[in-house]
């Protein structure tokens, strides 16, 4: 039984406006400004009162104001909330209160360079416009959907850049026009499939191939939900970025967020706080840039996906970590005990720990976070974009350049578009050389989605379950499916973690034609059930 807190009838009327219930120990806050919610929770941690009582006593102004209906009006004391928040946040330095308020923000017309920077933070949620479902053959105003770097505006190079971009998007548009009938002929519509299923599948298939010729300047829309703390760090990093587009976006974000959660972002431009923090990031960036200029190496040929570091005793460590919550022994003691067991006994522990998974959403326990894998990967930029959004891992990438190769899909060759794509590659190379005088960051804009990029991914075994099972599903893009399939093989064969790899039983190593077909059918079925 829970203690039932008593409220007067007048208080109950007020509470009903701001809380999802007034008689249960679990409830949600509704219709409250973010600063009030943040300050309310900050005060909550230092008060013996219940949250609803605290709200009534300290965050509500009771103003006797007779309205036309004769009822008394109650107003929120937002100024008190702001003062309390500022005191806790600035005087006590309690950064955790910055996690108590959040905001949704949209960043539109962002280049695909900017989107990766926006999605750097782990503690945020993102949704990005998909190149699989959006045709980029329609113009916005008088030009196609691409960013013009601020660094080249009003320079003689701007016109050359614009002409090159228009040609690239023209090749993309032509590619779509050829690929759609190509796939329609290759995979005729079945009578059992609706027009929706068939058309959406063909559309996705064409987009998957055609996107390789899109440049990194292609604009996208990104929706973000994050806490004040995450936005604060995001903006402080972006404000010192070499690209003007990134810095401009940071300032626009700050302006808009201060309309919603102003108290959460007061430190961003305080000289001894946010500005000093940004300066710290900037100094480190410059130092590492200078050091890297002196690095010379004969980079030996490596595989496109290489496992470069891992835990040697991973399965033993996971077994110990999985048993730890169920015993009263230290993990080292458990490890010593397990070392006396056979491989079969260790395998039995791991299989029982993971249990019978009926789908990939059945996640193994946190014991799988005990061990890690680090991969050095070279893949097309388009695939990197999709993999980079997984935030429960550490990912670092190098600047885009055309020197790591450009892949022309077989479908492009079979539709007699190879010469067009060769032309696109040449345009990209020329624009890259042209923009290199503005710095390596600016030179990234004309690099194509089909160009390769090098990056590292470090993740624990539990995150590997999620990433590898999700990104090898049959509806996944063939290019990143290959990357994740190879990662899975390396865990099993190079690291020798056979049991862990086998427990990732929803990793799909098959190849498919019309990979999106089943997904489109399922979507159609759901639509018809409504």
C-alpha positions in Angstrom: 0.0 0.0 0.0 1.2 3.5 -0.8 0.7 6.5 1.4 -2.1 8.6 0.0 -1.2 12.3 0.1 -4.1 14.6 0.8 -4.9 17.7 -1.3 -7.7 20.2 -0.9 -10.3 20.4 -3.7 -8.8 23.7 -4.9 -5.3 22.0 -5.0 -6.7 19.1 -6.9 -8.1 21.3 -9.6 -4.7 22.9 -10.0 -2.7 19.7 -9.9 -5.0 18.2 -12.6 -3.6 20.8 -15.0 0.0 19.9 -14.5 0.2 16.2 -13.5 -1.1 13.1 -15.2 -2.7 11.9 -11.9 -2.9 13.1 -8.3 -3.4 9.9 -6.4 -0.6 7.5 -7.5 3.1 7.5 -6.7 4.1 7.4 -10.4 3.0 10.3 -12.5 4.1 12.5 -15.4 4.5 16.3 -15.6 2.4 18.0 -18.3 1.8 21.6 -19.5 4.9 22.9 -17.8 7.8 25.0 -19.2 11.1 23.2 -19.4 12.7 25.6 -16.9 10.0 24.9 -14.3 10.4 21.1 -14.7 14.2 21.4 -14.4 14.0 23.7 -11.4 11.3 21.6 -9.8 13.4 18.5 -10.0 16.5 20.4 -8.8 14.6 21.5 -5.7 13.1 18.0 -5.4 16.5 16.5 -4.7 17.0 18.8 -1.6 13.5 18.7 -0.1 11.5 16.2 2.0 8.3 17.2 0.2 6.6 15.3 -2.5 6.9 16.8 -6.0 3.3 17.8 -6.2 3.4 19.4 -2.7 6.6 21.2 -3.7 5.0 22.5 -6.8 2.0 23.9 -4.9 4.1 25.4 -2.2 7.0 26.9 -4.1 6.2 27.1 -7.8 2.7 28.4 -8.0 1.5 32.0 -7.6 -2.0 32.2 -6.3 -3.5 35.4 -7.7 -7.0 36.2 -6.8 -8.3 37.5 -10.1 -12.0 37.1 -10.8 -12.7 36.2 -14.4 -15.9 36.3 -16.2 -16.8 32.9 -15.0 -16.0 33.8 -11.4 -13.2 31.3 -11.0 -9.8 32.0 -9.4 -6.8 31.9 -11.7 -3.5 30.3 -10.8 -0.2 31.2 -12.4 3.2 29.5 -12.5 6.0 31.3 -10.8 8.4 31.0 -13.7 10.7 33.7 -12.4 11.3 31.7 -9.2 12.0 28.6 -11.3 14.6 30.6 -13.3 16.3 32.0 -10.2 16.4 28.6 -8.5 17.7 26.9 -11.6 20.4 29.5 -12.0 21.5 29.2 -8.3 21.7 25.4 -8.4 23.4 25.4 -11.9 25.8 28.2 -11.5 26.5 28.5 -7.8 26.6 24.8 -6.9 27.9 23.7 -10.3 25.5 20.8 -10.4 25.6 19.9 -14.1 23.0 17.1 -13.7 20.2 19.7 -13.5 21.0 20.6 -17.1 19.8 17.1 -18.0 16.3 17.8 -16.6 15.0 19.9 -19.4 15.0 19.2 -23.2 13.8 20.5 -26.5 13.0 19.5 -30.0 14.8 21.4 -32.7 14.9 21.0 -36.5 18.0 21.8 -38.5 16.9 22.0 -42.2 19.0 22.5 -45.3 22.0 21.0 -43.6 24.8 19.6 -45.8 25.7 15.9 -45.2 28.9 17.2 -43.6 26.9 19.2 -41.1 24.5 16.4 -40.3 27.4 14.1 -39.1 28.6 16.9 -36.8 25.1 17.5 -35.4 24.9 13.7 -34.7 28.2 13.5 -32.9 26.6 13.7 -29.4 25.7 10.3 -27.8 23.1 11.8 -25.5 20.6 13.0 -28.0 18.0 11.5 -30.4 18.1 12.2 -34.1 16.0 11.5 -37.2 17.6 12.4 -40.5 16.0 12.7 -43.9 16.6 9.4 -45.8 18.2 9.2 -49.2 16.2 5.9 -49.6 12.8 7.6 -49.6 13.5 11.1 -50.9 14.2 11.9 -54.6 16.8 14.6 -54.9 15.9 15.4 -58.5 13.6 18.3 -57.6 14.9 21.8 -57.2 14.6 24.2 -54.2 14.1 27.5 -55.9 16.4 27.8 -58.8 18.9 25.1 -57.9 19.1 21.5 -56.8 19.3 20.5 -53.1 22.9 21.3 -52.2 24.8 23.7 -49.9 27.1 26.4 -51.2 30.0 26.8 -48.7 30.0 30.2 -47.2 33.8 30.3 -47.7 33.4 30.5 -51.5 30.5 32.9 -51.7 31.1 35.9 -54.1 34.4 34.4 -55.2 35.3 33.5 -58.8 35.1 29.8 -57.7 31.4 30.0 -56.8 30.2 29.9 -60.4 32.5 26.9 -61.1 31.1 25.1 -58.0 27.5 25.9 -58.9 27.9 24.5 -62.4 29.6 21.4 -61.1 26.8 20.8 -58.6 24.1 21.2 -61.2 25.9 18.7 -63.4 26.2 16.2 -60.6 22.5 16.4 -59.7 21.6 16.2 -63.3 23.5 12.9 -63.5 21.7 11.8 -60.3 18.3 12.7 -62.0 19.2 10.8 -65.2 20.3 7.8 -63.1 17.0 7.6 -61.3 15.2 7.9 -64.7 17.1 4.9 -66.0 17.2 2.8 -62.8 13.4 2.7 -62.2 12.5 1.1 -65.5 15.6 -1.1 -65.2 14.4 -2.6 -61.9 10.8 -2.8 -63.1 11.9 -4.9 -66.1 14.2 -7.0 -63.9 11.6 -7.5 -61.2 8.1 -7.5 -62.7 5.2 -6.7 -60.4 3.4 -9.8 -59.0 -0.4 -9.8 -58.8 -0.2 -10.5 -55.1 1.6 -7.2 -54.4 -0.3 -3.9 -54.3 0.9 -0.9 -56.3 2.1 0.6 -53.0 4.3 -2.4 -52.2 5.8 -2.6 -55.7 6.3 1.1 -56.3 7.9 1.8 -52.9 10.2 -1.2 -53.3 11.3 -0.2 -56.8 11.7 3.4 -55.6 13.9 2.4 -52.7 16.0 0.1 -54.9 16.6 2.9 -57.4 17.5 5.4 -54.6 19.9 3.0 -53.0 21.9 2.8 -56.2 21.6 6.4 -57.4 22.7 8.0 -54.1 26.3 7.1 -54.9 26.6 10.1 -57.2 25.2 12.6 -54.7 27.8 15.0 -53.3 28.4 15.6 -49.6 27.0 19.1 -50.1 23.5 17.5 -50.6 21.2 19.0 -48.0 19.2 17.1 -45.5 16.8 17.8 -42.7 17.6 16.6 -39.2 15.3 16.5 -36.2 16.9 16.5 -32.8 15.7 16.0 -29.2 18.2 16.5 -26.5 18.7 17.9 -23.0 20.0 21.3 -22.2 23.4 19.8 -21.3 23.7 18.0 -24.6 22.8 21.1 -26.6 25.3 23.1 -24.5 28.2 20.8 -25.4 27.0 20.5 -29.0 27.0 24.2 -29.5 30.3 24.9 -27.8 32.0 22.3 -30.1 30.3 23.6 -33.2 31.1 27.2 -32.5 34.9 26.6 -33.1 34.5 24.3 -36.1 36.6 25.2 -39.2 33.5 25.3 -41.4 31.4 28.4 -41.5 28.2 26.4 -42.1 28.7 24.6 -38.8 29.4 27.8 -36.9 26.4 29.5 -38.4 24.2 26.5 -37.4 25.5 26.7 -33.9 24.5 30.3 -33.6 21.0 29.7 -35.0 20.5 26.8 -32.7 21.5 28.9 -29.7 19.2 31.7 -30.7 16.2 29.3 -31.0 16.9 27.2 -28.0 17.1 30.4 -25.8 13.5 31.0 -26.8 12.5 27.7 -25.2 15.1 26.7 -22.6 17.1 30.0 -22.0 18.2 29.1 -18.4 19.9 25.9 -19.7 22.1 27.7 -22.1 23.3 30.7 -20.1 26.9 29.4 -19.8 27.5 29.0 -23.5 28.9 32.5 -24.0 30.1 33.3 -20.5 33.8 34.1 -20.8 35.0 31.9 -17.9 32.6 29.0 -18.8 31.4 28.3 -22.3 33.8 30.5 -24.2 36.7 29.1 -22.2 35.5 25.6 -22.9 35.2 26.3 -26.7 38.7 27.8 -26.6 39.9 24.5 -25.0 38.4 22.5 -27.8 39.9 24.9 -30.4 43.4 24.8 -29.0 43.4 21.0 -28.9 42.1 20.8 -32.5 44.9 23.1 -33.7 47.6 21.2 -31.7 46.6 17.9 -33.1 46.3 19.3 -36.6 49.9 20.6 -36.4 51.2 17.3 -35.1 49.4 15.3 -37.8 51.0 17.4 -40.5 54.3 15.8 -39.5 53.1 12.2 -39.7 54.5 10.2 -42.6 53.7 6.6 -43.1 53.7 4.1 -45.9 50.1 3.0 -45.3 50.1 -0.7 -46.2 47.2 -2.1 -48.0 44.6 -3.3 -45.5 41.3 -5.0 -45.8 38.2 -2.8 -46.1 37.1 -4.0 -42.7 39.8 -4.9 -40.2 39.5 -5.9 -36.6 42.5 -4.2 -34.9 41.9 -4.6 -31.2 39.8 -6.9 -29.0 39.7 -8.6 -25.6 41.6 -11.9 -25.7 39.6 -13.5 -22.9 36.3 -12.0 -23.9 34.1 -15.1 -23.4 35.6 -15.8 -19.9 35.1 -12.1 -18.9 31.5 -12.0 -20.1 30.8 -15.2 -18.2 32.2 -13.7 -15.0 30.3 -10.4 -15.5 27.1 -12.3 -16.2 27.3 -14.2 -13.0 28.4 -11.3 -10.8 24.9 -9.9 -9.9 23.8 -13.4 -8.8 26.7 -14.0 -6.3 28.3 -12.2 -3.4 31.8 -12.6 -4.7 34.2 -10.2 -6.4 34.5 -10.4 -10.2 38.2 -11.5 -9.9 37.2 -14.3 -7.6 34.5 -15.5 -10.1 37.1 -15.3 -12.9 39.5 -17.5 -11.0 36.8 -20.0 -10.4 35.8 -20.0 -14.1 39.3 -20.5 -15.3 39.1 -24.0 -13.9 36.0 -24.8 -16.1 36.1 -26.3 -19.5 35.2 -24.4 -22.7 31.9 -26.3 -22.9 31.0 -25.2 -19.3 31.8 -21.5 -20.2 29.7 -21.8 -23.3 26.8 -23.2 -21.3 26.9 -20.1 -19.0 26.9 -17.7 -21.9 24.1 -19.5 -23.7 22.0 -19.5 -20.6 22.8 -15.8 -19.9 21.6 -14.8 -23.4 18.7 -17.2 -23.3 16.3 -18.0 -26.1 16.0 -14.9 -28.3 13.0 -14.8 -30.5 13.9 -11.7 -32.3 16.8 -9.2 -32.5 15.0 -6.8 -30.0 15.6 -9.4 -27.2 18.9 -7.9 -26.0 21.5 -9.8 -23.9 22.3 -8.4 -20.4 24.9 -5.8 -19.5 27.5 -8.5 -18.9 28.1 -8.3 -22.7 29.4 -4.7 -22.2 32.4 -6.1 -20.3 34.4 -6.6 -23.6 35.1 -4.6 -26.7 36.0 -4.7 -30.4 37.7 -2.0 -32.5 37.5 -2.0 -36.3 39.3 0.1 -38.9 36.9 0.4 -41.8 37.0 1.7 -45.3 33.6 2.0 -47.0 31.6 4.3 -49.2 30.5 7.6 -47.5 26.8 6.7 -47.9 27.3 3.6 -45.7 29.3 5.5 -43.2 26.4 8.0 -42.8 24.1 5.2 -41.8 26.5 3.5 -39.4 27.6 6.7 -37.8 24.2 7.3 -36.2 24.6 4.4 -33.8 25.6 6.3 -30.7 26.3 3.5 -28.2 29.8 3.2 -29.6 32.9 5.3 -30.2 33.3 6.3 -33.8 36.0 8.6 -35.3 36.4 9.4 -39.0 38.7 11.2 -41.3 38.0 14.1 -43.6 36.4 13.2 -46.9 38.6 13.1 -50.0 38.4 11.3 -53.4 41.7 9.5 -52.9 40.4 6.2 -51.4 38.4 5.2 -54.4 35.0 5.5 -55.9 32.7 2.5 -56.6 30.4 2.3 -59.6 27.6 -0.2 -58.9 27.0 -3.0 -61.4 23.4 -1.7 -62.0 25.0 1.6 -63.3 27.1 -0.4 -65.8 24.1 -2.5 -66.8 22.0 0.6 -67.5 24.8 2.2 -69.7 25.4 5.0 -67.1 29.0 4.2 -66.5 30.3 7.1 -68.6 27.9 9.5 -66.7 29.3 8.3 -63.4 32.9 8.6 -64.7 32.0 12.2 -65.6 30.6 12.7 -62.1 33.8 11.4 -60.5 35.8 13.7 -62.7 33.7 16.7 -61.7 34.0 15.8 -58.1 37.8 15.5 -58.3 38.1 18.9 -60.1 35.9 20.7 -57.5 37.8 19.0 -54.7 41.1 20.4 -56.1 39.5 23.8 -56.6 38.1 24.0 -53.0 41.3 22.6 -51.4 42.7 26.2 -51.4 40.0 27.0 -48.9 41.1 24.2 -46.6 40.6 20.4 -46.4 37.3 20.8 -44.6 35.7 23.0 -47.3 37.1 20.6 -50.0 34.8 17.9 -48.6 31.6 19.4 -50.1 31.9 18.0 -53.7 33.1 14.5 -52.6 30.5 11.9 -53.6 28.5 9.5 -51.5 30.1 6.7 -53.5 33.6 7.8 -52.5 35.3 5.8 -49.8 36.0 7.2 -46.3 38.1 5.7 -43.5 36.8 5.5 -39.9 37.1 3.4 -36.7 34.3 1.9 -34.7 34.9 0.7 -31.2 32.0 -1.0 -29.4 31.2 -3.5 -26.7 29.7 -6.9 -27.5 26.2 -5.8 -26.4 26.3 -2.9 -28.8 27.7 -5.3 -31.5 24.5 -7.4 -31.1 22.4 -4.4 -31.9 24.5 -2.9 -34.7 25.3 -6.1 -36.6 21.8 -7.6 -36.3 20.0 -4.4 -37.3 22.3 -3.5 -40.2 22.3 -6.9 -41.8 18.5 -7.2 -42.0 17.4 -8.0 -45.5 16.0 -4.5 -46.1 19.3 -2.9 -45.2 21.5 -1.3 -47.9 23.7 -3.9 -49.5 26.9 -1.8 -48.9 26.6 -1.5 -45.2 25.3 -5.0 -44.9 28.6 -6.2 -46.3 30.5 -4.1 -43.8 28.6 -5.5 -40.8 28.7 -9.1 -42.1 32.5 -8.8 -42.3 32.6 -7.4 -38.7 30.6 -10.4 -37.5 33.0 -12.8 -39.3 36.0 -11.2 -37.8 34.6 -11.4 -34.3 34.1 -15.1 -34.8 37.2 -16.0 -36.8 39.9 -13.5 -36.0 39.1 -12.8 -32.4 38.0 -16.4 -32.0 34.9 -15.5 -30.1 32.8 -18.2 -31.6 30.2 -18.4 -28.9 29.6 -14.7 -28.7 29.3 -14.5 -32.5 27.0 -17.5 -32.7 24.7 -15.9 -30.1 24.2 -13.0 -32.5 21.8 -15.3 -34.3 19.9 -12.6 -36.1 23.0 -11.5 -38.1 21.9 -12.2 -41.7 24.7 -13.3 -44.1 22.3 -13.9 -47.1 22.0 -11.8 -50.2 18.7 -10.6 -51.5 17.1 -9.2 -54.6 14.5 -6.4 -54.0 15.7 -6.3 -50.4 12.9 -3.9 -49.3 10.1 -6.0 -50.7 9.2 -7.8 -47.4 9.4 -4.5 -45.4 7.1 -2.8 -47.9 4.7 -5.7 -47.7 4.6 -5.5 -43.9 4.0 -1.7 -44.1 1.2 -2.3 -46.5 -0.4 -4.9 -44.2 -0.3 -2.4 -41.3 -1.9 0.3 -43.4 -4.7 -2.0 -44.4 -5.4 -3.0 -40.8 -6.1 0.5 -39.8 
